[in-house]
């Protein structure tokens, strides 16, 4: 933003100007501040106009990705993956991973189903009695789905994951929301607002389009992190976004021959923090560092192999 002065006879008129690019063309928004203003008067008018412009700019934002990365920045993000040991899971490893993932991903969202109960449910030693137990079985089915699927990411694919997770427990399973959503903390404070419902499909199409255009520029973990974080920023479902987002993250890893990754319940607070850093500041580095730590914890729990790809 900058202040523009225009002469009108003996008077000087002041405008606050914001420039932005839309569809390849530079556009400008001008806000009239007044004429023949003193230094203090100009500063006061400018601050007031900034607040008014901010509301206008929020309405203009239709792109999911309102930031850009240079080639050097992309390389730095990709360099984080040097710390990953690529270990391919066998049948026993996958069983352990599925149990751990289902327990943690549901518990992060408030499920009270314990790890031992998860194992009994997945081994059919216990019949599901309530929504939490049904969703335990469902999320395990979703893990199996992303493990076997060969589909590319699309709007329908994302809905399919949601439907598998919440069939029988949520009336809106597999359907994008038509309401506004707000995420709050334990004290009722607003942590994050999903994108406005009127812009939801535009954001989702941008997400899928960006993925298809950029999936070869980033290494698998960086690509998975970006898509996961943007998905959580959008929050396209009325509920269940966290679980679908973490499954989406793992689908990208699996499609690129990386092992799956589990985000541990005990690290939930840090997980939410890195999501906020990305949503507020477009900063991916905290997420990359966090996911590297989660990878190390995941592979330590589910496998004793030491092979590196």
Steps between C-alpha positions, in 0.01 A plus 500: 500500500615854434369856516432675171475881471301676229481875435155648444546869442647643820406189698686174551291184528631186668418137421610170652578262213525121504632314195435131434519258209190326367504269198838635396400867515586760763192644669482791743264595780499865611357634822452875526663642815418871474656822372761742634569269793754570772759233579298379798174520309645295216629233739162475673309477170746244368460270802121515476511429126730200555239334720228563241723372220581187697133401494485558125817296442366207701205492262733504199698195608382211287826310452594234751867567441546874546876464539777391264829320551822567314703212358750544783222482762362183339847344513536589869166338581591190300833477687316408822441155355867411527420410862244232406581131493277329245382172649241288321248338732422128491165345596571506875628858483184608319282337767687691772488824304126473433425442871721790606374735230132426562539548874700824477313667213164442671630592846634832369138581413369398842426127466512311831559158341822366656781334304416157641137544390619605155691173465198296612270682259735457205549131579121458525524397866256778585183616323472881455246644743514876443615766252855504633539127451334507157742777394789289629406227252429755228835679525675162477305438178615841376864406571451187292338709227789747467746211519348332193357790298665611176278807449636849461386761751169656398194657663319165478797311645507728805125451551550123473747499789257701714214264416701192598598659833154615605249269335244407765598775745453832318205592277732712284757226439662556161344844448671839502358745751240768428549671836774715651746327734705638786762312702525602865734416785394357835419849628275593209758716323501487119805310375411489131213579263441280198475682169157659436252246365431710189868468402547137603484335158730762350758431770471123459543523123808717554637239743460212256625708206806613693580142595489379140711792380764488774525136609828447317668810647496379859629189669228278647502620862502868403220443248296305756556770764382780271186319387417389854546850643301668225224242538479572873503874428198458269314262735261378229286269714261580782703260717776244451751725324793398721466130429447547127795742484734252668384222268557730203852573626572128516349432160749737338786332687388151398454599134863607502630178663552659840382325816192637678525746786313513831443822694512408868228609745755623755630748238155643422578844644810540281306368201236770538772762546675417171166503318435850634847614393425386148147642487598840643852548359525252209802357681557133411826452694340424840281236334796335327699482824197363683427232239864386497472439876171315453656284229779395734251413774275312256772282349649426841163366618392299200825356366844383611639503146797722425493491121534831321369552151 
